[in-house]
């Protein structure tokens, strides 16, 4: 990833429904929770109106194969928590945006993150303390066609 492939964007505040998983494959757990809740409500029918984001929470560590992953989907003000689905208020912020073409190779995700972070360092970007995000182009159902927008928090 080089500076020409990175955009600087600002995400607006959003109300998000959140699902959480923890274990050796927490993405699968969290996605099933969110999909089971969001699909019958029609939220997955219009990803532009209901974008999906995810992030590690907590990050993996070298001494444990277990870590957490949280999925968010944008929802309207009237949507309320339900069972394991929480509601969070995302405050938005400035981001360096890079793209990761996963295409069935999830090992490209950490490498793409490392490249994005290094590109930010090389271009003297100051990192922000707001949440780093993986924005899903489509839904996470199909790893063979998965594309992520990587949002690295920066201070503009």
N, C-alpha and C positions, 0 to 999 in steps of 0.2 A: 504494500500500500504506500503510495507516495502522496505528496501534498496536493497534486492535481486531482486525486481521487477522493479527496476529503472536502466536505462542505461544512460551513459553520451555520448551525440552525438554532432556532429558539423554540422550544416546546412550551405551549401555553399550559396553564393549570388545567387539570382534568380530575373528575371524580371517577374512581376506578373500583371495580369489583375485583377482589383478590382471592386467589387460591394458592395453597402452600403444600409442598411436599418435602420430605426429608428421608434420606437413605442413599443407597448406591445409585439409584436412577430417579431422583426426585422430580425431574422434568415430566416423566410419564405420570407420576402420581398427581402432580399439580395440574397438568393438562387435563387428565380425565375428570378431576373434580370440576375444573372450570368449564370444560366442554359439556359435561352432564347438566350443569346449571344453565349455561348460556345458550345452548342449542335450542331447547324448547321455548326459550324466550325470544328467539329470532335474532339474537345478537350476532351469531356467526354468519348470518345471511348477508350482512353488509359490513365488511371489515373496514371500509373507509369511514363509516360513521362510528364504528366500534373497534378502533385499532387495538391490537394485542401486543403487550410488552412482557418481558420476563427478565429475571436477574437471579444470580446466586445469592442465597441468604440462609446461612453463612456460606462463605467461599469454601471450596475444597482445601484441605490441608494435606501435606505429604504423609502425615502419620495416620490418616483415616480415609477409607474409601467412601465414607458417608458425608454428605453435605446437603444443603437446602436449596430449593428453587421456588421462586414465587412468580406466578403469572398474574398479570393485570389486564383487564379489558375495560375500555372507556364505557361509562354508563351515564344515564341522565340523572338529574337531581332527585327524582322521585324513587329511584331504585334503592331498596333497603337491603341490609344484610340478611342472609338466609342460610341457616345451618353452618357449614364450614366456610362459606363465602363471606368475607369481610368487605367493608367499604373503606377505602382510603382516599384521602385528598392529596393528589400529586400537585406540588407547587410549581412545577415547570422549571425552566432554566435554559441556559446556553449549552450547546453541545458541539463537539466535533463529530461529524457523521461519516462513517465508513460502511461499506457493504461487504457481506460475507456470503459467498455462494456455497452453501453447505453441500447440496446435491448428493446426499447419502454418505458424506464423509464428516461426521461430527468433530473429528480431530482438527478440522480447519478452524473451528470456532476459537479456541485459545490462541492459535497462531495469528488469526486475524485481529484479535484483541491486542496482542502484543505488538503487532505492526502498527495499529492505530495509535496506541499509547506512545510508541517510539516516534512516530511521525509528529505527534503533538509536541513531544520533547524537542525534537529536531527543529521545530518551528516556534520554539519559545512560548508555547501555550501554557498558561497557568491552570492547573487542574482545580475544578470546583469540588465541593463537598456534597453536592446533590447526587441523587441516585444514578448510577450507570445503568443503561437499559439495552436490551436486545429487542428491537422492533421486528415483528414478524410480517413478512410480505406474504399474505395469505394466512393459512392456519398451520399450526405445528403438526398436523396429522400425517403429513407425507414427507419423511426425511429425504426421500430421493429427489424431491423438488424444493426443498427448504432453502429460503433465502432470508437472511437477517440484515436489518439495518442496525449497526452498532452505534450507540450513542455514548460517547465519552464526555463526562461533565467537565466543562471548562468555565473560566471566568472571562467574559468578553473584554 
